[in-house]
Amino acid sequence: MNKSRQIVVALSLDIFSVLLFVAVGRRNHNESAGISGVIEVALPFLIALVCSWVVSRAWKKPDATKNGVVIWLITVVLGLLLRNLIFDRGTATPFIIVATVVLGVLLVGRRLIMRVIR
């Protein structure tokens, strides 16, 4: 796979991971899983994800586990801060725990799986 395609696939998988996290969470809380509701809740985490890609310069090694850890931590911390301070949404302790664990599994786990496959 050429480098440009690898970057697009990696970023797409990260975006999908955030959207999946939100969609499943909304469904588990009996909230609409419609795309507008998912995007609204996911937006602080998607903004944080883009920031994490810039900070980690993930495009250089998009599937590196080290980048995955940086992306995960920035996405969670900045996403929760944006959610609370800018988007005026709650950040209860159980939500913080679930967001941290689930996004860690999705963002870092998929990179570990890619490493095993290669």
Secondary structure, 3 states (H helix, E strand, C coil): CCHHHHHHHHHHHHHHHHHHHHHHHHHHCCCCCCHHHHHHHHHHHHHHHHHHHHHHCHHHCCCCHHHHHHHHHHHHHHHHHHHHHHCCCCCCHHHHHHHHHHHHHHHHHHHHHHHHHC
